[in-house]
Amino acid sequence: MADEPAPRLPRVLAIRAGEGTEAEIDIALDPGLSWFQGHFPGMPILPGVVQIDWALEFARRHLGLGIAAARQFQVKFKATMAPGDRPTLALRHDPGRGRLAFEYRRAGQVCAAGSVTLEAP
């Protein structure tokens, strides 16, 4: 039996969506995620670029955004996320401004927050 590749997306624990422009997704950062392998040896953390990618992917899946291109990223990282963490990803889409805001929270603490300007498909 061949080795299965390490997962690239977190495990979804719960989804709360509201009015098509907002969603909260509780996720589990399982230690086997591919992003923890080698980032960093002895102290694995979730890379910031992956956090942005997940926000875009979950916005596509749960807000129905057809994301052709993203530009003008604004992100502030406040705390690291590590294997075993169970953060909530909050997404808010402002269609009028073509902007997606996201925030990762863990136990009431903001780990990362930002926004992405989206180009229409």
DSSP file (Angstrom, degrees, kcal/mol; ACC not computed):
  #  RESIDUE AA STRUCTURE BP1 BP2  ACC     N-H-->O    O-->H-N    N-H-->O    O-->H-N    TCO  KAPPA ALPHA  PHI   PSI    X-CA   Y-CA   Z-CA
    1    1 A M              0   0    0      0, 0.0     2,-0.1     0, 0.0     3,-0.1   0.000 360.0 360.0 360.0 127.5    0.0    0.0    0.0
    2    2 A A        -     0   0    0      1,-0.1     2,-0.2     0, 0.0     0, 0.0  -0.393 360.0 -99.6 -73.7 149.3    1.5    3.4   -1.0
    3    3 A D        -     0   0    0     -2,-0.1    -1,-0.1     1,-0.1     3,-0.0  -0.486  37.0-127.0 -66.3 134.3    1.9    6.1    1.5
    4    4 A E        -     0   0    0     -2,-0.2    -1,-0.1     1,-0.1     2,-0.0  -0.604  29.7-104.8 -79.9 145.2   -0.9    8.7    1.3
    5    5 A P        -     0   0    0      0, 0.0    -1,-0.1     0, 0.0     3,-0.1  -0.361  41.8 -96.6 -67.8 151.0    0.2   12.3    0.9
    6    6 A A        -     0   0    0      1,-0.1    27,-0.1    27,-0.1    26,-0.0  -0.397  48.8 -98.9 -64.6 142.0   -0.1   14.5    3.9
    7    7 A P        -     0   0    0      0, 0.0    27,-3.1     0, 0.0    28,-0.3  -0.287  27.1-162.5 -64.4 150.2   -3.3   16.5    4.0
    8    8 A R  S    S+     0   0    0     25,-0.2    25,-0.1    26,-0.1    -2,-0.0   0.557  70.6  59.7-108.7 -14.2   -3.1   20.1    2.8
    9    9 A L  S    S-     0   0    0      1,-0.0    25,-0.1    25,-0.0     3,-0.0  -0.867  86.3-110.7-114.9 150.6   -6.4   21.5    4.3
   10   10 A P        -     0   0    0      0, 0.0     2,-0.4     0, 0.0    19,-0.2  -0.283  38.4 -96.8 -72.7 163.7   -7.4   21.5    7.9
   11   11 A R  E     -A   28   0A   0     17,-1.7    17,-2.5     1,-0.0     2,-0.5  -0.695  37.5-131.5 -79.8 129.6  -10.2   19.3    9.3
   12   12 A V  E     +A   27   0A   0     -2,-0.4    15,-0.2    15,-0.2     3,-0.1  -0.731  28.0 175.7 -87.3 125.8  -13.5   21.2    9.4
   13   13 A L  E     -     0   0A   0     13,-3.3     2,-0.3    -2,-0.5    14,-0.2   0.794  65.7  -8.6 -97.4 -37.0  -15.2   20.8   12.8
   14   14 A A  E     -A   26   0A   0     12,-1.3    12,-2.5     2,-0.0     2,-0.4  -0.983  54.7-152.2-160.9 151.6  -18.2   23.2   12.3
   15   15 A I  E     -A   25   0A   0     -2,-0.3     2,-0.5    10,-0.2    10,-0.2  -0.998   7.5-175.7-131.7 129.8  -19.5   25.8    9.8
   16   16 A R  E     -A   24   0A   0      8,-3.1     8,-3.1    -2,-0.4     2,-0.3  -0.974  13.5-177.2-124.2 115.8  -21.7   28.8   10.6
   17   17 A A  E     -A   23   0A   0     -2,-0.5     2,-0.4     6,-0.3     6,-0.3  -0.849   6.9-166.6-115.3 149.6  -22.8   30.8    7.6
   18   18 A G  E >>  -A   22   0A   0      4,-2.7     4,-1.4    -2,-0.3     3,-1.2  -0.953  61.7 -29.2-141.8 121.5  -24.9   33.9    7.4
   19   19 A E  T 34 S-     0   0    0     -2,-0.4     4,-0.1     1,-0.3    -2,-0.0   0.608 100.3 -79.5  56.9  19.5  -26.5   35.7    4.5
   20   20 A G  T 34 S+     0   0    0      2,-0.3    -1,-0.3     1,-0.1     3,-0.1   0.359 126.3  71.5  77.6  -7.7  -24.1   34.5    1.9
   21   21 A T  T <4 S+     0   0    0     -3,-1.2    72,-3.5     1,-0.1     2,-0.3   0.450  94.4  48.5-117.6  -3.4  -21.4   37.1    2.8
   22   22 A E  E  <  +AB  18  92A   0     -4,-1.4    -4,-2.7    70,-0.2    -2,-0.3  -0.985  54.3 165.4-138.5 147.9  -20.2   35.8    6.1
   23   23 A A  E     -AB  17  91A   0     68,-2.0    68,-3.3    -2,-0.3     2,-0.4  -0.978  20.2-154.1-156.0 149.2  -19.1   32.5    7.5
   24   24 A E  E     -AB  16  90A   0     -8,-3.1    -8,-3.1    -2,-0.3     2,-0.5  -0.998  15.2-169.6-123.5 130.3  -17.2   31.1   10.5
   25   25 A I  E     -AB  15  89A   0     64,-2.6    64,-3.1    -2,-0.4     2,-0.5  -0.971  12.6-150.0-125.4 117.9  -15.4   27.8   10.2
   26   26 A D  E     -AB  14  88A   0    -12,-2.5   -13,-3.3    -2,-0.5   -12,-1.3  -0.762  27.6-176.1 -84.3 126.9  -14.0   25.9   13.2
   27   27 A I  E     -A   12   0A   0     60,-2.7     2,-0.5    -2,-0.5   -15,-0.2  -0.868  23.7-138.4-126.7 157.4  -11.0   24.0   12.0
   28   28 A A  E     -A   11   0A   0    -17,-2.5   -17,-1.7    -2,-0.3     2,-1.4  -0.970  10.8-146.6-116.0 127.4   -8.5   21.5   13.6
   29   29 A L        -     0   0    0     56,-2.9    55,-3.8    -2,-0.5    56,-0.3  -0.681  24.1-160.4 -92.7  83.4   -4.8   21.8   12.8
   30   30 A D    >   -     0   0    0     -2,-1.4     3,-2.0    53,-0.2    55,-0.0  -0.358  23.9-122.3 -65.7 142.4   -3.9   18.2   12.8
   31   31 A P  T 3  S+     0   0    0      0, 0.0    -1,-0.1     0, 0.0     5,-0.1   0.738 107.2  66.1 -58.2 -24.0   -0.2   17.5   13.3
   32   32 A G  T 3   +     0   0    0      3,-0.1     5,-0.1     4,-0.0    -2,-0.1   0.470  69.3 126.6 -80.4  -0.8   -0.1   15.5   10.0
   33   33 A L    X   -     0   0    0     -3,-2.0     3,-1.6     1,-0.1     4,-0.4  -0.315  67.3-128.2 -58.0 137.6   -0.8   18.6    7.8
   34   34 A S  G >  S+     0   0    0    -27,-3.1     3,-1.2     1,-0.3    -1,-0.1   0.795 103.2  67.6 -58.8 -29.0    1.8   18.9    5.1
   35   35 A W  G 3  S+     0   0    0    -28,-0.3    -1,-0.3     1,-0.3    10,-0.2   0.716  94.2  57.1 -68.7 -20.3    2.5   22.5    6.1
   36   36 A F  G X  S+     0   0    0     -3,-1.6     2,-0.9     8,-0.1     3,-0.9   0.633  79.4 103.4 -84.7 -13.2    4.0   21.5    9.4
   37   37 A Q  T <  S-     0   0    0     -3,-1.2    -5,-0.0    -4,-0.4     3,-0.0  -0.581 105.3 -10.7 -74.9 105.3    6.6   19.3    7.9
   38   38 A G  T 3  S+     0   0    0     -2,-0.9     2,-0.4     2,-0.1    -1,-0.3   0.487  98.6 125.5  88.0   3.4    9.9   21.3    8.0
   39   39 A H  S <  S-     0   0    0     -3,-0.9     6,-2.6     1,-0.4    -1,-0.1  -0.710  98.3 -16.2-127.3  81.0    8.3   24.6    9.1
   40   40 A F  S >  S-     0   0    0      4,-0.4     3,-2.0    -2,-0.4    -1,-0.4   0.706  80.1-129.2-118.0 146.6   10.1   24.8   11.5
   41   41 A P  T 3  S+     0   0    0      0, 0.0    -4,-0.1     0, 0.0    -1,-0.0  -0.283  98.2   7.2 -55.1 129.0   12.0   21.7   12.8
   42   42 A G  T 3  S+     0   0    0     -3,-0.0    -3,-0.0     1,-0.0     0, 0.0   0.188 136.7  47.8  85.1 -18.2   11.4   21.3   16.5
   43   43 A M  S <  S-     0   0    0     -3,-2.0     2,-0.1    -7,-0.1    -1,-0.0  -0.451  77.5-165.8-151.7  70.5    8.8   24.1   16.6
   44   44 A P        +     0   0    0      0, 0.0    -4,-0.4     0, 0.0     2,-0.3  -0.354  11.7 174.1 -66.7 136.4    6.2   23.6   13.8
   45   45 A I        -     0   0    0     -6,-2.6    37,-0.2   -10,-0.2    -2,-0.1  -0.955  38.7-100.4-136.2 157.4    3.9   26.6   13.0
   46   46 A L        -     0   0    0     35,-2.8    35,-0.3    -2,-0.3   -10,-0.1  -0.673  44.1-119.3 -79.6 121.9    1.4   27.2   10.3
   47   47 A P     >  -     0   0    0      0, 0.0     4,-1.5     0, 0.0     3,-0.5  -0.285  12.9-128.0 -63.0 144.7    2.9   29.4    7.5
   48   48 A G  H  > S+     0   0    0      1,-0.2     4,-1.8     2,-0.2     5,-0.2   0.863 107.6  58.0 -60.3 -39.4    1.2   32.8    6.9
   49   49 A V  H  > S+     0   0    0      1,-0.2     4,-2.1     2,-0.2    -1,-0.2   0.836 104.5  52.7 -63.9 -30.9    0.9   32.2    3.2
   50   50 A V  H  > S+     0   0    0     -3,-0.5     4,-2.9     2,-0.2    -1,-0.2   0.881 104.5  55.6 -70.1 -38.8   -1.1   29.1    3.9
   51   51 A Q  H  X S+     0   0    0     -4,-1.5     4,-1.9     2,-0.2    -2,-0.2   0.901 110.1  45.7 -60.4 -40.9   -3.5   31.0    6.2
   52   52 A I  H  X S+     0   0    0     -4,-1.8     4,-2.1     2,-0.2    -2,-0.2   0.926 112.4  50.9 -66.5 -45.5   -4.2   33.4    3.3
   53   53 A D  H  X S+     0   0    0     -4,-2.1     4,-2.6     1,-0.2    -2,-0.2   0.905 110.0  49.6 -59.9 -42.9   -4.6   30.5    0.9
   54   54 A W  H  X S+     0   0    0     -4,-2.9     4,-3.1     2,-0.2     5,-0.3   0.899 107.3  54.5 -64.9 -39.8   -7.1   28.8    3.2
   55   55 A A  H  X S+     0   0    0     -4,-1.9     4,-1.7    -5,-0.2    -1,-0.2   0.926 112.3  44.2 -59.5 -43.4   -9.1   32.0    3.7
   56   56 A L  H  X S+     0   0    0     -4,-2.1     4,-2.0     2,-0.2    -2,-0.2   0.908 114.6  49.0 -66.6 -42.4   -9.5   32.2   -0.1
   57   57 A E  H  X S+     0   0    0     -4,-2.6     4,-2.3     1,-0.2    -2,-0.2   0.925 113.4  45.2 -64.3 -45.7  -10.3   28.5   -0.5
   58   58 A F  H  X S+     0   0    0     -4,-3.1     4,-2.9     1,-0.2     5,-0.4   0.822 110.4  54.9 -71.0 -28.9  -12.9   28.5    2.2
   59   59 A A  H  X S+     0   0    0     -4,-1.7     4,-1.7    -5,-0.3     6,-1.6   0.890 109.6  48.2 -66.1 -38.8  -14.4   31.7    0.8
   60   60 A R  H  X S+     0   0    0     -4,-2.0     4,-0.6     4,-0.2    -2,-0.2   0.938 118.7  39.7 -63.9 -46.4  -14.7   30.0   -2.5
   61   61 A R  H  < S+     0   0    0     -4,-2.3    -2,-0.2     1,-0.1    -3,-0.2   0.894 129.0  25.7 -71.6 -41.8  -16.3   26.9   -0.9
   62   62 A H  H  < S+     0   0    0     -4,-2.9    -3,-0.2    -5,-0.1    -2,-0.2   0.608 129.3  36.5-108.0 -14.4  -18.6   28.5    1.7
   63   63 A L  H  < S-     0   0    0     -4,-1.7    -3,-0.2    -5,-0.4    -2,-0.1   0.416 100.7-123.5-113.1  -3.1  -19.4   32.0    0.3
   64   64 A G     <  +     0   0    0     -4,-0.6     2,-0.4    -5,-0.3    -4,-0.2   0.758  49.0 166.3  70.3  24.6  -19.5   30.9   -3.3
   65   65 A L        -     0   0    0     -6,-1.6     2,-1.3    -9,-0.1    -1,-0.2  -0.609  32.4-148.7 -77.4 126.3  -16.8   33.4   -4.4
   66   66 A G        -     0   0    0     -2,-0.4     2,-0.8    -7,-0.0    -1,-0.1  -0.760  22.0-164.6 -90.1  90.6  -15.5   32.7   -7.9
   67   67 A I        +     0   0    0     -2,-1.3     3,-0.1     1,-0.2    53,-0.1  -0.685  23.3 166.0 -88.1 108.2  -12.0   34.0   -7.2
   68   68 A A  S    S-     0   0    0     51,-1.0     2,-0.3    -2,-0.8    -1,-0.2   0.869  71.5  -7.4 -84.6 -42.0  -10.1   34.6  -10.4
   69   69 A A  E     -C  119   0A   0     50,-0.8    50,-2.9     2,-0.0     2,-0.4  -0.990  58.8-149.6-155.5 146.3   -7.3   36.7   -8.9
   70   70 A A  E     +C  118   0A   0     -2,-0.3     2,-0.3    48,-0.2    48,-0.2  -0.945  23.5 165.4-118.5 141.1   -6.5   38.2   -5.6
   71   71 A R  E     +C  117   0A   0     46,-3.2    46,-2.1    -2,-0.4    -2,-0.0  -0.912  47.0  41.6-145.4 171.6   -4.4   41.3   -5.1
   72   72 A Q  E     -     0   0A   0     -2,-0.3    45,-0.6    44,-0.2     2,-0.3   0.961  68.0-164.6  50.0  68.4   -3.6   43.9   -2.5
   73   73 A F  E     -C  116   0A   0     43,-0.2     2,-0.4    -3,-0.1    43,-0.2  -0.621  11.6-174.4 -79.3 137.4   -3.1   41.6    0.5
   74   74 A Q  E     +C  115   0A   0     41,-2.4    41,-2.5    -2,-0.3     2,-0.4  -0.965  16.0 163.1-131.2 116.8   -3.1   43.2    4.0
   75   75 A V  E     -C  114   0A   0     -2,-0.4     2,-0.5    39,-0.3    39,-0.2  -0.995  22.9-167.0-139.2 139.8   -2.3   40.8    6.8
   76   76 A K  E     -C  113   0A   0     37,-2.9    37,-2.0    -2,-0.4     2,-0.5  -0.985  11.3-156.0-126.8 121.2   -1.3   41.2   10.4
   77   77 A F  E     +C  112   0A   0     -2,-0.5    35,-0.3    35,-0.2     3,-0.1  -0.849  21.0 165.1 -98.1 125.6    0.0   38.1   12.2
   78   78 A K        +     0   0    0     33,-3.2     2,-0.3    -2,-0.5    34,-0.2   0.670  64.3  12.1-113.8 -25.8   -0.3   38.4   16.0
   79   79 A A  S    S-     0   0    0     32,-2.0    -1,-0.4    30,-0.1     2,-0.1  -0.991  75.5-112.4-152.7 147.2    0.2   34.9   17.3
   80   80 A T        -     0   0    0     -2,-0.3     2,-0.4    -3,-0.1    32,-0.0  -0.416  21.7-142.2 -78.4 157.2    1.5   31.6   15.8
   81   81 A M        -     0   0    0    -35,-0.3   -35,-2.8    -2,-0.1     3,-0.1  -0.974  23.5-176.2-119.8 137.9   -0.7   28.6   15.2
   82   82 A A    >   -     0   0    0     -2,-0.4     3,-2.2   -37,-0.2   -53,-0.2  -0.762  38.1 -62.8-129.8 168.7    0.7   25.1   15.8
   83   83 A P  T 3  S+     0   0    0      0, 0.0   -53,-0.2     0, 0.0    -1,-0.1  -0.257 120.8  28.3 -53.1 137.5   -0.3   21.5   15.5
   84   84 A G  T 3  S+     0   0    0    -55,-3.8   -54,-0.1     1,-0.3    -3,-0.0   0.165  88.4 130.4  95.2 -18.5   -3.2   20.7   17.7
   85   85 A D    <   -     0   0    0     -3,-2.2   -56,-2.9   -56,-0.3    -1,-0.3  -0.309  44.2-157.1 -66.3 154.0   -4.7   24.2   17.7
   86   86 A R        +     0   0    0    -58,-0.2    21,-0.3    -3,-0.1   -58,-0.2  -0.642  24.1 171.9-132.4  74.3   -8.4   24.6   16.9
   87   87 A P        -     0   0    0      0, 0.0   -60,-2.7     0, 0.0     2,-0.5  -0.291  30.1-125.0 -80.4 167.7   -8.9   28.1   15.6
   88   88 A T  E     -BD  26 105A   0     17,-2.9    17,-2.6   -62,-0.2     2,-0.6  -0.960  15.5-149.7-110.1 131.2  -12.0   29.6   14.0
   89   89 A L  E     -BD  25 104A   0    -64,-3.1   -64,-2.6    -2,-0.5     2,-0.5  -0.911  12.3-163.2-100.5 116.3  -11.7   31.2   10.6
   90   90 A A  E     -BD  24 103A   0     13,-3.1    13,-1.8    -2,-0.6     2,-0.4  -0.884   6.4-169.1-102.1 129.3  -14.1   34.1   10.2
   91   91 A L  E     +BD  23 102A   0    -68,-3.3   -68,-2.0    -2,-0.5     2,-0.4  -0.937   9.4 179.8-119.4 139.6  -14.8   35.3    6.7
   92   92 A R  E     -BD  22 101A   0      9,-2.4     9,-3.1    -2,-0.4     2,-0.5  -0.946  10.0-160.5-141.6 118.8  -16.6   38.5    5.6
   93   93 A H  E     - D   0 100A   0    -72,-3.5     7,-0.2    -2,-0.4     3,-0.1  -0.857   6.0-165.1-102.9 130.4  -17.1   39.4    1.9
   94   94 A D  E >>> - D   0  99A   0      5,-3.2     5,-1.9    -2,-0.5     4,-1.1  -0.878   6.0-174.0-110.1  94.7  -18.0   43.0    0.9
   95   95 A P  T 345S+     0   0    0      0, 0.0     3,-0.2     0, 0.0    -1,-0.1   0.841  80.0  59.4 -61.5 -34.4  -19.2   42.6   -2.7
   96   96 A G  T 345S+     0   0    0      1,-0.2    -2,-0.0    -3,-0.1    -3,-0.0   0.845 116.2  32.8 -63.4 -34.0  -19.4   46.3   -3.3
   97   97 A R  T <45S-     0   0    0     -3,-0.7    -1,-0.2     2,-0.2    21,-0.1   0.488 105.3-125.3 -99.1  -5.8  -15.8   46.8   -2.5
   98   98 A G  T  <5 +     0   0    0     -4,-1.1    20,-3.3     1,-0.2     2,-0.4   0.919  64.9 138.8  62.4  42.6  -14.6   43.5   -3.9
   99   99 A R  E   < -DE  94 117A   0     -5,-1.9    -5,-3.2    18,-0.2     2,-0.5  -0.957  44.1-159.7-130.0 138.5  -13.0   42.7   -0.7
  100  100 A L  E     -DE  93 116A   0     16,-2.7    16,-2.4    -2,-0.4     2,-0.4  -0.974  12.1-164.9-114.2 122.3  -12.7   39.6    1.5
  101  101 A A  E     -DE  92 115A   0     -9,-3.1    -9,-2.4    -2,-0.5     2,-0.3  -0.844  11.0-178.1-103.1 144.5  -11.8   40.1    5.2
  102  102 A F  E     -DE  91 114A   0     12,-2.8    12,-2.5    -2,-0.4     2,-0.3  -0.976  11.6-174.6-141.9 155.6  -10.6   37.2    7.3
  103  103 A E  E     -DE  90 113A   0    -13,-1.8   -13,-3.1    -2,-0.3     2,-0.5  -0.966  13.7-152.1-151.5 131.8   -9.6   36.5   10.9
  104  104 A Y  E     -DE  89 112A   0      8,-3.0     7,-3.1    -2,-0.3     8,-1.3  -0.932  22.7-176.6-103.1 124.3   -8.2   33.5   12.6
  105  105 A R  E     -DE  88 110A   0    -17,-2.6   -17,-2.9    -2,-0.5     2,-0.4  -0.942  12.6-172.5-123.4 144.5   -9.1   33.3   16.3
  106  106 A R  E >  S- E   0 109A   0      3,-2.8     3,-2.1    -2,-0.4    -2,-0.0  -0.965  75.9 -20.3-137.2 118.6   -8.1   30.8   19.0
  107  107 A A  T 3  S-     0   0    0     -2,-0.4     3,-0.1   -21,-0.3    -1,-0.1   0.887 128.8 -49.1  51.8  44.2   -9.6   30.9   22.5
  108  108 A G  T 3  S+     0   0    0      1,-0.2     2,-0.4     0, 0.0    -1,-0.3   0.387 115.9 114.8  80.8  -4.4  -10.7   34.6   22.0
  109  109 A Q  E <   - E   0 106A   0     -3,-2.1    -3,-2.8   -30,-0.0     2,-0.5  -0.845  67.0-127.4-102.5 133.3   -7.3   35.7   20.8
  110  110 A V  E     + E   0 105A   0     -2,-0.4    -5,-0.3    -5,-0.2     3,-0.1  -0.685  26.5 177.8 -78.3 122.6   -6.8   37.0   17.2
  111  111 A C  E     -     0   0A   0     -7,-3.1   -33,-3.2    -2,-0.5   -32,-2.0   0.820  69.2  -5.2 -91.0 -38.7   -3.9   35.0   15.6
  112  112 A A  E     -CE  77 104A   0     -8,-1.3    -8,-3.0   -35,-0.3    -1,-0.4  -0.983  61.5-179.2-155.8 145.8   -4.1   36.7   12.2
  113  113 A A  E     +CE  76 103A   0    -37,-2.0   -37,-2.9    -2,-0.3     2,-0.3  -0.995  20.4 126.7-146.6 145.2   -6.4   39.2   10.5
  114  114 A G  E     -CE  75 102A   0    -12,-2.5   -12,-2.8    -2,-0.3     2,-0.3  -0.976  37.0-120.4-173.3-173.6   -6.4   40.6    7.0
  115  115 A S  E     -CE  74 101A   0    -41,-2.5   -41,-2.4    -2,-0.3     2,-0.4  -0.981  10.0-155.0-148.3 158.5   -8.1   41.4    3.8
  116  116 A V  E     -CE  73 100A   0    -16,-2.4   -16,-2.7    -2,-0.3     2,-0.5  -1.000  16.2-135.9-136.0 131.3   -7.7   40.7    0.2
  117  117 A T  E     -CE  71  99A   0    -46,-2.1   -46,-3.2   -45,-0.6     2,-0.4  -0.783  28.9-149.2 -86.3 130.6   -9.0   42.7   -2.8
  118  118 A L  E     -C   70   0A   0    -20,-3.3     2,-0.4    -2,-0.5   -48,-0.2  -0.815   7.4-141.0-107.8 139.2  -10.5   40.3   -5.3
  119  119 A E  E     -C   69   0A   0    -50,-2.9   -51,-1.0    -2,-0.4   -50,-0.8  -0.791  34.9-107.5 -90.1 139.7  -10.7   40.6   -9.1
  120  120 A A              0   0    0     -2,-0.4   -53,-0.1     1,-0.1    -1,-0.1  -0.340 360.0 360.0 -64.8 147.3  -14.0   39.5  -10.6
  121  121 A P              0   0    0      0, 0.0    -1,-0.1     0, 0.0   -54,-0.1   0.504 360.0 360.0 -67.8 360.0  -13.8   36.2  -12.5
